[in-house]
Amino acid sequence: MELFLSLEGRIGRGKFWLGVLGLAAAYILLAIILGLSGLMSVDPETGMPMGAGYWIGVLIMLAVMIWPSICLYGKRFHDRDKSAWWILISLVPIIGGIWILVECGLLQGTDGPNRFGPDPLAQG
């Protein structure tokens, strides 16, 4: 759980991708729970959201998922010897998403210790 609750330290690509899968599973589970509760209801004919309850459900999902996501991506940026503030690049349409994918998901972290902690691959 420390993976999703703290910005301290570094994680490698493997742990990052497992974290992404965990976040996706949590997101889907939360969407199902909110859907069954009636908050995330959509019109069956149009597929459009029905009422203010839908947007309340969206805000609940955002509130629950934002901090674990920041922690996961922040630790991955730390492994690349970059500040967690780089997460904000995801706000740039298209380019931000591509940047995050390449930087966090594809590129190797810095070898050896850096200003954010020891090399996660050297720790085993």
Rosetta blueprint (number, residue, H / E / L):
1 M L
2 E H
3 L H
4 F H
5 L H
6 S L
7 L L
8 E L
9 G L
10 R L
11 I L
12 G L
13 R H
14 G H
15 K H
16 F H
17 W H
18 L H
19 G H
20 V H
21 L H
22 G H
23 L H
24 A H
25 A H
26 A H
27 Y H
28 I H
29 L H
30 L H
31 A H
32 I H
33 I H
34 L H
35 G H
36 L H
37 S L
38 G L
39 L L
40 M L
41 S L
42 V E
43 D L
44 P L
45 E L
46 T L
47 G L
48 M L
49 P E
50 M L
51 G H
52 A H
53 G H
54 Y H
55 W H
56 I H
57 G H
58 V H
59 L H
60 I H
61 M H
62 L H
63 A H
64 V H
65 M H
66 I H
67 W H
68 P H
69 S H
70 I H
71 C H
72 L H
73 Y H
74 G H
75 K H
76 R H
77 F H
78 H H
79 D H
80 R L
81 D L
82 K L
83 S L
84 A H
85 W H
86 W H
87 I H
88 L H
89 I H
90 S H
91 L H
92 V L
93 P L
94 I L
95 I H
96 G H
97 G H
98 I H
99 W H
100 I H
101 L H
102 V H
103 E H
104 C H
105 G H
106 L H
107 L L
108 Q L
109 G L
110 T L
111 D L
112 G L
113 P L
114 N E
115 R L
116 F L
117 G E
118 P L
119 D L
120 P H
121 L H
122 A H
123 Q H
124 G L
